[in-house]
Amino acid sequence: MQETVRLGVVGLGGMGSGHLGYLTSLPGVTVTAVCDIVPERADAAAAKCGAQPFTDHEALLAHGVVDAVLIATPHYAHTPVAIHAFQAGKHVLCEKPLAVHVNDAQKMIDAYEHARAANPNLVFGIMFQERTAPAYRKLKDLLQGGELGRLTRVTWINTAWFRSQAYYDSGGWRATWGGEGGGILTNQCPHNLDMYQWLFGLPTRITGHASIGKYHHIEVEDEVTAYFEHEDGMIGHFIVSTAESPGVNRLEIVGEYGRVVLEDGKITFHRCRQSMLTFCRETKTLFDHVETWPTEIPYPHTESGHHLVTGKFLDAIRRAQPLDLIAHGPEGLRGVTLANGIMLSSFQQRPVPVPIDADAFEAQLRELVATSTFRKQAAPGEVVDFTASWAK
Ligand SMILES: NC(=O)c1ccc[n+]([C@@H]2O[C@H](COP(=O)([O-])OP(=O)(O)OC[C@H]3O[C@@H](n4cnc5c(N)ncnc54)[C@H](O)[C@@H]3O)[C@@H](O)[C@H]2O)c1
């Protein structure tokens, strides 16, 4: 077993600094390199953790001082940094979203598979720390246990992502097609989109309505309603906004044996005494309902967070168990598919099938970048403290 992983952190803004904060207390890792295109950020981080500073990730990779990299750059840079890291034979833990669009995500997966042919123990993880949250783990457990029987509807209203204009103005890359590649679906919701596919799988058809800069002076989407159709007949609603305060985060799951609601950290199960689908078909009464019993489902409030995802990634490298992760990198393609599918449907004003037409989405995005006239006055050099946003 490898004793210590030599890690390089690429991107030292809000999230990269957040990762550095806990990395010093994790066992089995030494941060040997840090990288940011802003030299002062690289130097300051290097001085704090005794690592070597770089301003170019390719120089970092060529220097031979790391076994793995943690990528915490703006979204478009995830793709080249990850591909170069795989080409250099390094393990990769990538921040969410895996990429801005499906074609970029696929290129990263292809580079990983290619590198894995030479090194089968190469590890590719993605930072989906919400999968460690106890409430979501409990929902996964309930669904896997078949408690709800056949699922019929999922409705997720998450408008607890309120962001002010000052937030959008805080970084030059934020909320632009060229810098960020999208709005709420690309920045705030990758965790929710991953959670949706983790719990319910991918739909076969997506209908999306996205409002561009409806409540903020931005050129990307800040309010979205999507309708998902699944192969087995289940339907999903995904309603998100960065312009509601107070917002709500309510996940409602309906199945033949009842309704489970996760809201305010509480899981409530209205359990049917018998299958409502069978009852619906067979009862001779006209207006009776299935007998149901409300219960609050207890779950242990165990530890969760970014450090668990990183810790598992480092263990996977040290123990040469490349698939023993909280989230395997290639799974990130699924959330990107949902995000791109919603936007493609909204642009084309019609439902789109899954797998989506990735070339059509990329072409649309390129067009938006090329024709963008949006210019923002960003506050230069500021690092945003994101710890306040993690509690959502
Ligand atoms: N998992 C989470 O909970 C969570 C929370 C917030 C942000 N994020 C993700 O973390 C990533 C970074 O977001 P952030 O909020 O820290 O952004 P940020 O703007 O605060 O920081 C990005 C940093 O990357 C640097 N950078 C840009 N291009 C680079 C390159 N090619 N090489 C090296 N450094 C480069 C910038 O100079 C900046 O310092 C994004 O993918 C974002 O979605 C994840």
The ligand as a Tripos MOL2 file, in Angstrom:
@<TRIPOS>MOLECULE
LIG
   44    48     1     0     0
SMALL
NO_CHARGES

@<TRIPOS>ATOM
      1 N1        -18.3980   21.1470   -4.3060 N.am      1 LIG1
      2 C1        -18.8450   22.3160   -3.8880 C.2       1 LIG1
      3 O1        -19.5570   22.4060   -2.8880 O.2       1 LIG1
      4 C2        -18.4530   23.5610   -4.6130 C.ar      1 LIG1
      5 C3        -18.7420   24.8360   -4.0830 C.ar      1 LIG1
      6 C4        -18.3140   25.9690   -4.7940 C.ar      1 LIG1
      7 C5        -17.6420   25.8260   -5.9960 C.ar      1 LIG1
      8 N2        -17.4130   24.5770   -6.4970 N.ar      1 LIG1
      9 C6        -16.7160   24.3800   -7.7720 C.3       1 LIG1
     10 O2        -15.3330   24.6580   -7.5910 O.3       1 LIG1
     11 C7        -14.7780   25.1800   -8.8220 C.3       1 LIG1
     12 C8        -14.1260   26.5280   -8.5520 C.3       1 LIG1
     13 O3        -15.1000   27.4090   -8.0850 O.3       1 LIG1
     14 P1        -14.7180   28.6320   -7.1270 P.3       1 LIG1
     15 O4        -15.9790   29.1140   -6.6130 O.co2     1 LIG1
     16 O5        -13.6250   28.2500   -6.2120 O.co2     1 LIG1
     17 O6        -14.1610   29.6970   -8.1990 O.3       1 LIG1
     18 P2        -13.1480   30.8980   -7.9410 P.3       1 LIG1
     19 O7        -13.3340   31.8530   -9.0470 O.co2     1 LIG1
     20 O8        -13.2870   31.3920   -6.5260 O.co2     1 LIG1
     21 O9        -11.7360   30.1940   -8.0440 O.3       1 LIG1
     22 C9        -11.2410   29.6550   -9.2410 C.3       1 LIG1
     23 C10        -9.7210   29.8130   -9.2110 C.3       1 LIG1
     24 O10        -9.1810   29.1080  -10.3140 O.3       1 LIG1
     25 C11        -8.1320   29.9150  -10.8740 C.3       1 LIG1
     26 N3         -7.9540   29.4870  -12.2510 N.ar      1 LIG1
     27 C12        -8.6710   29.8090  -13.3670 C.ar      1 LIG1
     28 N4         -8.2240   29.1230  -14.4250 N.ar      1 LIG1
     29 C13        -7.1970   28.3560  -13.9930 C.ar      1 LIG1
     30 C14        -6.3310   27.4400  -14.6250 C.ar      1 LIG1
     31 N5         -6.4360   27.1400  -15.9190 N.pl3     1 LIG1
     32 N6         -5.3660   26.8530  -13.8800 N.ar      1 LIG1
     33 C15        -5.2360   27.1330  -12.5580 C.ar      1 LIG1
     34 N7         -6.0360   27.9950  -11.9020 N.ar      1 LIG1
     35 C16        -7.0140   28.5830  -12.6150 C.ar      1 LIG1
     36 C17        -8.6220   31.3380  -10.7030 C.3       1 LIG1
     37 O11        -7.5810   32.2700  -10.7730 O.3       1 LIG1
     38 C18        -9.2570   31.2640   -9.3120 C.3       1 LIG1
     39 O12        -8.3160   31.5380   -8.2990 O.3       1 LIG1
     40 C19       -15.9520   25.2370   -9.8060 C.3       1 LIG1
     41 O13       -15.9740   24.0560  -10.5480 O.3       1 LIG1
     42 C20       -17.1690   25.3030   -8.8990 C.3       1 LIG1
     43 O14       -18.3580   24.8260   -9.4870 O.3       1 LIG1
     44 C21       -17.7880   23.4620   -5.8220 C.ar      1 LIG1
@<TRIPOS>BOND
     1     1     2 1
     2     2     3 2
     3     2     4 1
     4     4     5 ar
     5     4    44 ar
     6     5     6 ar
     7     6     7 ar
     8     7     8 ar
     9     8     9 1
    10     8    44 ar
    11     9    10 1
    12     9    42 1
    13    10    11 1
    14    11    12 1
    15    11    40 1
    16    12    13 1
    17    13    14 1
    18    14    15 2
    19    14    16 1
    20    14    17 1
    21    17    18 1
    22    18    19 2
    23    18    20 1
    24    18    21 1
    25    21    22 1
    26    22    23 1
    27    23    24 1
    28    23    38 1
    29    24    25 1
    30    25    26 1
    31    25    36 1
    32    26    27 ar
    33    26    35 ar
    34    27    28 ar
    35    28    29 ar
    36    29    30 ar
    37    29    35 ar
    38    30    31 1
    39    30    32 ar
    40    32    33 ar
    41    33    34 ar
    42    34    35 ar
    43    36    37 1
    44    36    38 1
    45    38    39 1
    46    40    41 1
    47    40    42 1
    48    42    43 1
@<TRIPOS>SUBSTRUCTURE
     1 LIG1         1 GROUP 0 **** ****
